[in-house]
Every structure is written in structure tokens, then in C-alpha cells.
Amino acid sequence: MIKGIYLLIVVNLSILPCFAQQNPKCNCSDNFEALYKSIEENYVGFNEKVTALNRKSYQHIKDSIAVAVRSNRDYDCYLALKKYVAFFNDPHLIIGIMPPKDTVLRNHLKSIFQTFEKISFNEDSLRKYLSSHQIDEIEGIWRQDGGNIELAIFKNKSDNRDYVGITLKADDIFWTPGQVKLEIKVHGKEYTSKFYKRDHYPEYTVVEISKNKLVLEKIGIFSKVFPANSSFHATESLAQISYKKLSDSCSLLTIPTFLISLKKTIDSVIKYNINEIESSKYLIIDLRNNGGGHAMSFSEIIPLIYTNPIRKDGLKVKASKDNIDLYKETLSNDDFSSDDKIVFQKIIDKMEKNIGKVIQVTKGGSDTFPEVKAYPKRIGIIINRQTVSAAELFLLQAKQSSKVTIFGSNSRGALDYTEIGHIRILPCTYLAYTCPMGMPDHLVTPYIDNIGIAPDVPINKGVEDWIGYVKKYLETEKK
């Protein structure tokens, strides 16, 4: 029996509301009404977020936005919708846009985004400057690990910044080459930054730099690709599900996602290498940048790390028509087994009898396995601020094993309200949002949104090779 189900699919949306007001379905007032009604009806955390203590504040924000959106257009409409969603401070409750197929809408979006700051540059001259011996360590061309963002960072002093990062590669809708993607400010030996997301909305974050790695907390990791750096560690790539034998005694599993669509890949990598894994004294599991997915995707890993019964929460869901429809979609999803679908059908049946209520659909309990594996004897799990969601659920289960030590930095903190299902569409059909419909009953799982899970062994900023650090720690640790 599945004790607590997470259908979690984290969608990394860029945010932009009702451009092209000539389309009646993109009227800002209509979309705001559709958004708040959906959240009030479907969001499982609504009654925990809106209480007797803050209900007047919620109503005030809602009323003020309702007035503003009567005249808001374009980017101002975005800011209004963003303000409403921000009230809930839930990293799983987000609003964004999918690039429209309609040519007129695409061109309109492009015309809006082209108004944001742009710095004219000549790439040959830029590369010549970056090839000089007088540049600072942070200057250069940087590429996001596992992503498609490429930035040129160089000095550009103003009241608000000391360095600027401009886009070199563009998507032809949201960004054009030369537009300012990143602003960096120096505070002694520390850096802070303003990173502009795909919709050009800023995310303020801390910057850590160590030779060829630039870490933007909550954004991602960037590797310097120009000027060439001889210390670049190819083994540090975080983009693929993979297995590697590091030594006679140590193995490495790199798992950057738990998406249910990739469960078969994860399972196959483990099964193909199971003899080596179970003959290695030490196992490192690299979960950096793991954006979550589904608990079922790590089912083959749990027996490898198991020592004690693993306590798990039950699941509560908001029983609404829209949420029931999302659960019904799992019944035709080939990524789930027939046994899984039997459980889903029971959940649907219970929801249909309790419309409008938050109900308990699975009970908590504990999972046990017939044996404790002799090897791996010790397991190190590496995390960072981009380890999120279902990956954090895995961490909470893994921490219950006496074999496991967690290394790195705090995880992101996005697990209080789950069961995303998939994106939902507003009347303006390229405007989409996610809305959690389920949550653990939090008898075992702590509330960690926007806080995260702390590592047992923090890895300091100056450490470049995290895998090498963990390997050495495990091999020299006295147990």
C-alpha cells in the first residue's frame, strides 16, 4: 500500500500575464478573477495561509488588485497577478507563461520585452577584453549547468552594480542578445546579485564563486567557458542521470531529476550497475539541482540505503472538481503501474464524495524491507539550494537511515504543499499557473517551505570539487 502519494511535477514557468489586450480572453480583470477563484477553490493550503488573523489583509490585497487590473495592461498586469500569488509565499504556487503559437501574440510579447535594458556590444572586442590578464575572477563567459543560459559578465559600475551579465544567446521572444540578465554588487569579499528571470522579473540572491564555478542561490550553477580554465572539472556536470565507479571502494549516482517520466531511466541505471553498487563500500548520491518529480521515481534507491523502518506521512487533498479531473488524468498515464492506478481510483472515489473539503486519502505509516544491505556501508548525499520538492522528500526518508550523511548546503524548501499534477490554464490561454492540491499530514514531515533541509556536513564556499570532498570524507570517517 502506498503511504502518502506525491504527484509532484515542478514546472519551471516564466511569468507574464495578459499582453495583447485586443484578445478579449486576455482581459486582465477576467484573468485575475479566474485565478483567485481557482486558488480559493483548489489550493489545499488556502485555509492554512488565510486565517482569522490575516483574513482582512488577504481581502484588502485582493480588493486592491481587483481595482488595479481594471486598467492594467501588459507588464503592469503581470505585476498585479504576481502580487496576488506572492501573498501565499508558496514555491509550488506559481504563475507563468508558455510561449504562444499565435504569431501576432508572439510578436507582441517580443515587442514588450525588447524595451528592457540592453547594452550594445561587439563579441570580438568583448572576447579580446576577457582574454586579457587584467580581468577579475568573476569576469568571463559563463554557461548554466544543465540549462541553456549563456552570459558575458564584465565590469559595468553604477550606483546599483559593479558587474553586469548580458545575454549572449537568446530565445527570440523573451530575450535578445545584449540584454541585462544579471547585476552583481560587491560588498567587501562578498557578492550579491539581481538575476532577471525569463520574464525579466528580478530574483535577488547571494553569489558564490570558486574559480570556474559561479553559484547563484535559488537560480543555478554556471561554469566558466571563456577564457578557458584548465581546472574545469568535467565530472562536475549535473545534467544527466548517470553512474560512475570512482574507485574500488566508492561509486557515484548522479540524479538531477525525479520526474516520473524518467523513473524507468533511473531504475535502469541502478539495475544495470547494481552488482558494482552493492560491492562498493561507499556510495555518493549527487542530488544537486534536482528539481523534484515523484516519490515513485526513487523507489529503487530506498532499499540500498535502508537500515530502519522509514516513517512516512499520510496524504491530504482538497476535493474539488478541477482537482478530481487532474487525478483522473493519472489513470491514462503509462508512467504509472496498474497498482498505482488502483490507489488513484480510490482517492478519486473518496474525493467525489467530499467535494469542497480537505480530506485524508492515505494513511501514514512506515516502510520496511526484508534486509539491510551489507554494502554500501556508508552513503553520502550531496545537495544544494536547487535541490527541491520530491528530492527533499527523498532526503527526509534517507535521513532516517544510519548509513546516510548529507553534504552541501541547505536545500530549497518546497514541500509543505504538493500534488501539483500539471499546469492549469487561464482564459488567456498562454497564461498558466500551478496550484498544489495535496499535502502531507505533517506528522512526520516538517514544514520547510523557503527554509529547506540543512546538511549534516556543510561544504564551505571554497571547496570546488564537492564529489572529491565527500569521497575523501567517507573514506576517512571513523564509524
N, C-alpha and C positions, 0 to 999 in steps of 0.2 A: 504493500500500500504506500502510495506517495504521501509523505507527511509534509505538506507545505509546497505549493507549486508556484514557480515563478515563470511567467510567460514573457519575461522581460526582454524587450528589444529596444535598445537605446538608439534613437535616431538623431544623428548629429545634424540638426537643421540650422540653416542660416535664416535670419529673421527679416521679414519685410512684409508690411501689410499692403493695404489697398491702393496700389498705384492704378493708373488708368481708370479714373473715376467715370469715364464715359460708359463703362460697362456697369449697368445697374446692379449686378451682383457684387460689384466691388465697392458699393456704398459703405463708408466706414461705420456708420451707425448700425447698419444691418449686421455687419460682421462682428461688431462688439457685442450686440445683443445675442447673436448665435454663440459667441464664445463664452460669455458669462453664464448663459443658461445651461450650456453643456457642462461646464465645470461644476456648477451648483448641483446638477443632476447626476453626474457620472464620477466625480472625483471622490475617491474613497477617503481622502484626508480632509475633506471640506469641514466637517464638524469638529475636527481637532485643530484646524487652522483658524476657523471663525467661531469664537466662543463668546460667552456673555461678556467677557472682559474687553473684547476688541470688536464686537459686532458693529458698534457705532462708527468706529474707524473704517471698517470694511465698507459700510454703507456710504460713508462720506466719499471714499475713494471711488467707489462705483458710480455714485451720482455725479461727481465732478468729471469723471471720464465720459459719462453719457452726454454731458453738456458739451464737452470739448469736441467729441467726434462728430457732432452735427456739422461742424465746419472744417474739420481736419481733412487734409488730403496728403497723399504721398508719404513722405518720411515723417511728418507730424502725426499721421495716423498710426504709423508704426510705434512711435514713442508712447502714444496713448495706450495701445494694446500691450506694449511691453510693461508699462507701469502697472496695469491691472494684474498681469501674470506674476510680476515681481512681488506682489503683496504676499503670495503664498510661500516664497523662498524655498521652492521645491525643485531640485535639479532634474527631476523627471517630468515636471510640468513646464513645458517649453512651447514656444510658438515660432514658426518659421515658414520659409517658402521653398517650394520646388520650382526650378526653372520652367516657365510656361512654354508650351509648344507653339502657342499662337505668336506669329511673327510681330504683330503690332504690339502686343504686351511685352515681348522680349525687347523690342527697340525702345519702348517707353522706360522700362526698368534700366536699360543701359544708359539712357539719357540722364536719368536721375543720378546714378552712381558716378557718372563722369564729372559731376560737379564737385566731388570731394578732392582734397588736396593732392596735387601731382607735382613732382619735381622733374624737370627736363634733364635728361642725361644722355651721354654718348657711351655706349657699352665699352668700346675700345679704350676710351680715356679712363673710364671707371676701373677697368681691369688693370690698366697701367698704374693707376694710383694705388690700387690694392696690392700690386706686386712689389711696391716699394718697401724698404726696410723700416720706414718711419711710422707705419700704421700701428694702432693699438690692437690688443689681442681680440677684442670684440669685433673689429672691422673685418669684412670679408663677405663672401657669398656663402649663404647657409641654406641647406635643404632640409625640410622637415622629414624626420624618420617615419616611414610608413605613410607619408602624405605627399601632396603634390605642390606644396608651397615652396617657392624659392625666393630668397630675399638677398638684397645687397645692403649691408649695414656700413655706414660711414659717418664721420663727424658732420654734424649739422646743428650747431649751437643756436639756441633761442632761449627765451625765458622759461620754456616748458621742457626743453630737451637738450641733451648733449650729443646724442647719436640718433640717426633716423634709419629705418629699414624700408626700402622701397621694393615693390613687387617687380620681379623680372619676368615671371610667367603669369599669364592672365587667362581668365575664362570667357572673356568677351561679353559678359553680362554685368557681373558684379565688380570686376576689377579690370583695369588696363595697366600696361607696363608704366612704371614710374610713380604710381600712386603710393602714398604713405601707408604702409601696413603696420609699422612698429615705431614707437618713440621710446627712447631709453634715457633715463636720468641717472647721473652718478651721485652717490651720497658717500663720500669717503672711498671705501673699498667695496661698497655695495651698489647694486644696480636695481632700479625699479623700472617698470615698463608700462606702456599703454599699447595693447595689441588690438588691432581692429579686425573683428571677425568678418566673415564673408559679406555680411550686410553693412559693414563699416561701423558697427556699434562697438565701443571700446570695452575691453576687459583689462582691468588693472591687476598686475601680477608682479611677483618677485622674479628676478633673473639670477640664474647661477651659471657661471662659465668656467670650464676647465678644458683648456687647450682646444680640442676640436669639437667639443660639445657645448651647446647652448640650451639650457633648460628653462623654459617658461612655465612656471607653475600653473596648472589647470589648462594649459594650451598644448604643450608637447615638447619634444626634444628635437633640436636641429643639429645637423652635422655640418662642419665647415667643408666645403667642396672647392673653394678657391680663396686664397692661394693654397696649393696642395700642402697637406700636412702629413709628414712621414709617420706621425704617431697615431694615425687613424686606425681604429680597431674594427675590422670588418665583422668580427664576431659579435659586435655590439648591436648589429642590426636587429630591430624588433618587429619586422614586418611580416614574418612568416611563421606558421606553426611548424616546429621542427624538433628533431632530436639530434644530440651530438654527444659522442664519448669524449670527455675532456682528458681523462687519464684512466689508468687501470682501475682506479677506485672511485671515480666521480663521473656522473652523467648529467646532461643538461636537457631539460624540456623547455622550449620557448613557446608560450601560448599567448598571443596578443589579442585573442577574442574567444568568447564562449557563445557566439551566435549559434543558434540551433541548426542553422543551415550548414554549419561546419563541424557539427558533432561527429559525423562519420569520418571526417579528416582527422580530428583529434584522436578518436578511437583507433583509427588505422595506424597512426604514427606510434601510439602506445603499444598496440598489439604486435606490430612488426618488430619492435625493439624490446619486447617485454623480457626476453632472456637476459639481455645486457643490463636492462634497468634493475632486474631482480638479482643480478650478480654484482651490482655496484654498491659499495659501502655507503656512498653519498649520492644524493640526488638534489640538483638545483632546479627549481621551477621558476622561470622568469615570467612574471605577470606584469611587467611594466607596460604601460599604455593599453592594458586590456580594458576595453570599453564595455564589458559585460555581455549579456546574452541570456542564456537559460541554464538553470541548475542541472538539467539533464546532460548538458554538454561536458560536465566534469565528473560524470558517474564512474568512468573508468579509472580516474585518478584516485578517488577516495580509498579504495581497497589498498593502494600502495602505501598510503600514509597512515592508515588506521592503527590505533592502539587501544582506544577506549570507546565505549558507546558514544555515538555522536548525537547530542541533543539538538533537536530542531523545533522551530515554531510551527504552529498551525497557520492556516491562511484565512483571512477575512476578505470579503469582496463587497463592493457596492452593487446591489442588484438593481440594475436599470435596463431598459430596453436596448440602448446602444451597447452597453457592456455585454449583455447576453449575445447580441449579434457578433461581437468580437470573439467571444468564446466559441460560438458556433463555427467560426472560420477554422478553428483548430481541428475540427472533425474531418476536414478535407485536406489537411496539411500532411503530406507524406513524410515530413521530418519527424512526426510523432508516431509512436508504435500503437498497435491496436489496444494494448493495455492502457496506455496513456489516454487514449480517446474514451475508454470506458469511464475513467476518472473524470474527464472533462464533461462527459454527458451527465454524470451525477451532479456535478457542480451546476450545470445549466438547469437541470430539473429543480434543484433547490432554489436557484435564483428566480426562476419563473413563478415560484410560489411566494416570493417575498419581495416583490417589486417596491423599490423605494427605501429599502433597509440595507444596513451594513450587516452582513451575516457571516457566521463561521462556516466555512465549507470543507475544510480539512482540519484534523486534529494534530496537535504536536505530539512529539514522542522522541524516540531515539532509534538510530540505525546501528545494527551490529553486523559483523562479518565473521565467518567461521574461523579465521585465523589472523594472527598478526605476522606479517611478513618479516622474516629474519633480515632481509635486505630490501630496500635501502635501510641502513641503520639510522642515519641522520638525514634530514631533509631541510634545505634552505629555500625559502620562497622570497623572491625579490619583488618589491612593489614600489610605486611612486605615486605622485599626485594624479596621474592619469589612470590609475587602477581604480575601477569604479563598478558599482552596481552588482551584477551577478558575480563578478570577480571578488567583490567584498563578501558576498555570501559564502563563497568558497573559503575565503580567509577565516571567517568565523567558525566554519566547520573544521578547517585544518588546524586552527589554534588549539583544538581540543585533543590533538594528538601529542604525546610526549616526544615524538620524533622530530617535531617541526619547530624551526626557528624562523621568524620573519625578519627580513632585512630591508633597508632602504629608507624611504621617507613615508609620511602619512599617506594613506590612500585618499581618494577624492571625497568620499562621503555622500553616497546616493543610494540609500537602501531602505529608508523609512516607509516609502510608499512605492509599490511596484506594479507588476502586472500591466505593462504598457499595451501589449497586443501589437498595435501598429499605429501609424499616424492617423489622425482624423482630419477631415477636410471642412473648411468653412465655405460659405456661399461663394466667395471669391476663390475659385477652385484651385489656384496655385498657393493659397494660404493654408498652411497645415499646422497642427499642434499635436502634442502628446498629452495624455491625461491618465494618470495611474488609477486603475480600478480595483487594485487589491493591495493588501499589506500583511506582513507577518503579525501575529498577535502580540509580539514583543514581550513574550515571557522569557525568551532566550536571547533574541536579537536586540541589542541596544539601539537606541536612536542615534544615528551617526551622520545624518544629512549635514553637509557642509563642514563636518568635523573630520570624519574619516577614522581609519583604524591605524593606531600607532605601531611601528615596527618594534620587535624585541631588541633589535640591534640597529640603531640608526647608522647610515653611511654618510660620512662627512662630505661637504661640498667638494673638497679637493681630491676625492677618490675618483679616478677616471674609469677604471676597469672594475665595474661592480661585480661581474661574474668571477673575475680572478680574486677579488676581495673575499667573496662568500666561499669560494673553493678553499682558499687558504684558512679561513676561519673554521670551516667544518673539519678540515684535515688536522688542525692543531688543537681543536676544542677537546677538553677533557670531560668525558662523560662516564 
